[in-house]
Amino acid sequence: MPKNIKSYFLQILLVVMLTACATVPSDFERPGVTVTSFKPVSSRNLSPEFEIILRVTNPNRTALELEGISYTIDLDGNEVMTGVANDLPVIDAYGEADVKLYATANLMGGLNFITSLMNQYKDQVEYEFNAKLDVGTFMPRINVNKKGMFSLTANR
């Protein structure tokens, strides 16, 4: 009799696992993410804070319900800012929305970056934005990596 119970339990477990896998859509397309705004905001502590606005585009036929996001921003190889957010909008099917994030500057990373700028004059700074978007338990996290350069000199 115990063998039948074990066999029955394993069959139920297998059905549950297969059902869970069936809920993951095979035609899920990676959302588009662009940084549209990056600006300092007033801070109550010594570490500077920044507001970052991301434009998230959902190319899928179902709404994208972001549960959370974690991110880092590196400047010239120094991790200068980190942050997390969980109060995120639902992005309609074939829609887009702005996601507002707040990042706090990492004191040591910021000092390393400023020291490197003081030691070597540069016209441009290399940036890297890394984020992990959590779209739910049965979906893989979406990793976003954006790299580029921005100018330290004013446009004339």
C-alpha positions in Angstrom: 0.0 0.0 0.0 2.7 2.6 0.7 4.1 2.2 -2.8 0.7 3.1 -4.3 0.6 6.2 -2.1 4.1 7.3 -3.2 3.3 6.6 -6.8 0.0 8.6 -6.5 1.9 11.5 -4.8 4.6 11.6 -7.5 1.9 11.6 -10.3 0.1 14.5 -8.6 3.5 16.4 -8.2 4.3 15.8 -11.9 0.9 17.1 -13.0 1.3 20.2 -10.9 4.8 20.9 -12.3 3.7 20.4 -15.9 0.7 22.7 -15.3 3.0 25.4 -13.9 5.3 25.1 -16.9 2.3 25.4 -19.2 1.5 28.8 -17.8 4.7 30.3 -19.2 3.9 31.7 -22.6 6.3 30.5 -25.3 5.9 33.6 -27.4 6.8 36.1 -24.6 8.9 38.9 -26.1 11.4 40.9 -24.1 10.1 44.3 -23.1 12.0 47.4 -24.3 13.5 49.6 -21.7 15.1 53.0 -22.3 16.3 55.7 -19.8 14.4 58.9 -20.6 15.4 61.0 -17.6 18.1 61.2 -15.0 18.2 64.1 -12.6 19.2 64.9 -9.0 16.5 65.4 -6.4 16.6 67.0 -3.0 17.9 64.6 -0.3 17.5 64.5 3.5 20.8 62.8 4.1 24.4 63.2 2.9 24.1 60.8 0.0 22.8 62.4 -3.2 19.6 61.0 -4.6 18.5 60.8 -8.3 15.2 60.4 -10.1 15.5 58.0 -13.0 12.6 57.6 -15.5 12.5 54.5 -17.6 10.2 54.0 -20.6 9.1 50.4 -20.7 7.5 49.1 -23.8 5.5 45.8 -23.8 5.4 44.1 -27.2 3.3 41.2 -25.8 -0.4 40.5 -26.1 -0.8 40.3 -22.3 -0.3 43.0 -19.8 3.1 43.1 -18.1 2.7 43.2 -14.3 6.1 44.2 -12.9 6.4 42.9 -9.3 9.8 44.6 -8.7 13.0 45.9 -10.1 16.5 46.2 -8.8 19.2 48.2 -10.5 22.7 49.6 -10.5 24.4 52.5 -12.3 28.1 52.4 -12.9 30.1 55.5 -14.0 33.5 54.7 -15.5 33.5 51.3 -13.9 32.5 52.5 -10.4 29.2 51.4 -8.9 27.8 54.8 -8.1 24.1 54.1 -7.5 21.8 51.3 -6.5 18.1 51.0 -5.9 15.0 48.8 -5.8 11.3 49.5 -6.4 8.1 47.5 -6.0 5.4 50.1 -6.6 5.3 49.8 -10.4 2.7 50.3 -13.0 1.0 47.6 -15.0 2.0 48.0 -18.7 -0.9 47.1 -21.0 -0.6 44.7 -23.8 1.2 46.4 -26.7 1.5 49.5 -24.5 4.2 51.5 -22.8 4.6 53.3 -19.5 7.0 55.4 -17.6 8.6 53.8 -14.5 9.9 56.3 -12.0 12.9 55.1 -9.8 14.9 56.8 -7.1 18.5 55.9 -6.6 20.8 56.8 -3.8 24.5 57.4 -4.5 26.9 55.0 -3.1 29.4 57.1 -1.1 32.5 55.1 -1.8 31.7 54.5 -5.5 31.0 58.2 -5.9 34.3 59.2 -4.2 36.2 56.7 -6.5 34.5 58.2 -9.5 35.2 61.8 -8.5 38.8 60.9 -7.7 39.3 59.4 -11.1 37.8 62.6 -12.7 40.2 64.8 -10.7 43.2 62.6 -11.7 42.4 62.5 -15.4 40.4 65.1 -17.3 37.7 63.6 -19.5 35.2 65.0 -21.9 33.0 62.0 -21.7 32.0 59.5 -19.0 31.1 55.9 -19.7 27.9 54.7 -18.0 26.3 51.3 -17.5 22.7 50.7 -16.3 21.9 47.2 -15.2 18.4 46.2 -14.0 16.5 43.0 -13.2 12.8 43.3 -13.8 10.7 40.7 -11.9 7.5 39.8 -13.9 6.2 37.1 -11.6 6.9 33.7 -10.0 6.6 31.6 -13.1 8.5 33.9 -15.5 12.2 34.4 -15.7 13.6 37.8 -14.6 14.3 40.2 -17.4 17.9 41.5 -17.4 18.4 44.9 -18.9 21.9 46.2 -19.7 22.4 49.6 -21.3 25.8 51.1 -21.9 26.8 54.4 -23.4 28.7 57.7 -23.0 27.6 61.1 -21.9 29.4 64.4 -22.2 30.7 66.4 -19.3 31.0 69.6 -21.3 28.1 71.8 -22.3 26.9 71.8 -25.9 27.8 75.0 -27.7 
